[in-house]
Amino acid sequence: MLKNDERIQALEVKLKQLEVRHQRKEARTRSVAGKRARGEELRRKILAGAVLLSKVETGEFERRILNEWMAKALSRPEDRELFGLEK
């Protein structure tokens, strides 16, 4: 009977170790997926901004409208300075 109890105890310890390993693997997977999503979002923003700035430079979009948007959206002085807005 003692051997069976010891075996059960050893299997329970092994199960807990496997559960911890599985939880860590899932957490890593979520972390990687989140990092990928943030990277994709950043890339979309950069590309959209590049297209908009290009349109402003070629006159296809009014700089005044972009400046109005930026004036409403930006609060940090260093960000506002990039667009020539009042601090």
C-alpha positions as CSV (number, residue, x, y, z in Angstrom):
1,M,0.0,0.0,0.0
2,L,2.9,2.4,0.8
3,K,4.4,1.9,-2.7
4,N,1.0,2.9,-4.3
5,D,0.8,6.0,-2.1
6,E,4.3,7.0,-3.0
7,R,3.6,6.4,-6.7
8,I,0.4,8.5,-6.5
9,Q,2.3,11.2,-4.7
10,A,5.1,11.2,-7.3
11,L,2.6,11.3,-10.1
12,E,0.8,14.2,-8.5
13,V,4.1,16.1,-8.2
14,K,4.8,15.3,-11.9
15,L,1.3,16.5,-12.9
16,K,1.8,19.8,-11.0
17,Q,5.1,20.3,-12.8
18,L,3.5,19.7,-16.1
19,E,0.7,22.1,-15.4
20,V,3.2,24.8,-14.4
21,R,5.2,24.1,-17.6
22,H,1.9,24.3,-19.7
23,Q,0.9,27.6,-18.0
24,R,4.3,29.1,-18.7
25,K,4.1,28.0,-22.4
26,E,0.7,29.5,-22.7
27,A,1.9,32.8,-21.2
28,R,4.9,32.9,-23.6
29,T,2.5,32.3,-26.5
30,R,0.3,35.1,-25.4
31,S,3.3,37.4,-24.9
32,V,4.6,36.6,-28.4
33,A,1.2,37.2,-29.9
34,G,0.8,40.5,-28.1
35,K,4.2,41.6,-29.2
36,R,3.4,40.7,-32.8
37,A,0.1,42.6,-32.7
38,R,1.8,45.7,-31.2
39,G,4.4,45.6,-33.9
40,E,1.8,45.3,-36.6
41,E,-0.2,48.2,-35.2
42,L,3.0,50.3,-35.1
43,R,3.8,49.4,-38.7
44,R,0.2,50.4,-39.8
45,K,0.6,53.8,-38.0
46,I,4.0,54.5,-39.5
47,L,2.7,53.6,-43.0
48,A,-0.5,55.6,-42.7
49,G,1.5,58.6,-41.4
50,A,4.0,58.3,-44.2
51,V,1.2,58.3,-46.8
52,L,-0.5,61.2,-45.2
53,L,2.7,63.3,-45.0
54,S,3.4,62.4,-48.6
55,K,0.0,63.7,-49.6
56,V,0.6,66.9,-47.7
57,E,3.9,67.4,-49.4
58,T,2.5,66.9,-52.9
59,G,-0.5,69.2,-52.1
60,E,-3.1,66.4,-52.4
61,F,-4.1,67.0,-48.7
62,E,-4.2,70.3,-47.0
63,R,-1.5,70.9,-44.4
64,R,-4.0,73.1,-42.5
65,I,-6.3,70.2,-41.8
66,L,-3.4,68.0,-40.7
67,N,-2.2,70.8,-38.4
68,E,-5.7,71.1,-36.9
69,W,-5.8,67.3,-36.2
70,M,-2.4,67.4,-34.7
71,A,-3.2,70.5,-32.5
72,K,-6.2,68.6,-31.1
73,A,-4.4,65.3,-30.6
74,L,-1.0,66.2,-29.4
75,S,-0.3,67.5,-25.9
76,R,3.4,66.8,-25.3
77,P,5.5,69.9,-26.2
78,E,8.2,67.8,-28.0
79,D,5.5,66.2,-30.1
80,R,3.8,69.5,-30.9
81,E,7.2,71.0,-31.9
82,L,7.6,68.3,-34.6
83,F,4.6,69.8,-36.3
84,G,5.5,73.4,-35.7
85,L,2.6,73.8,-33.2
86,E,2.5,76.1,-30.2
87,K,3.7,74.5,-27.0
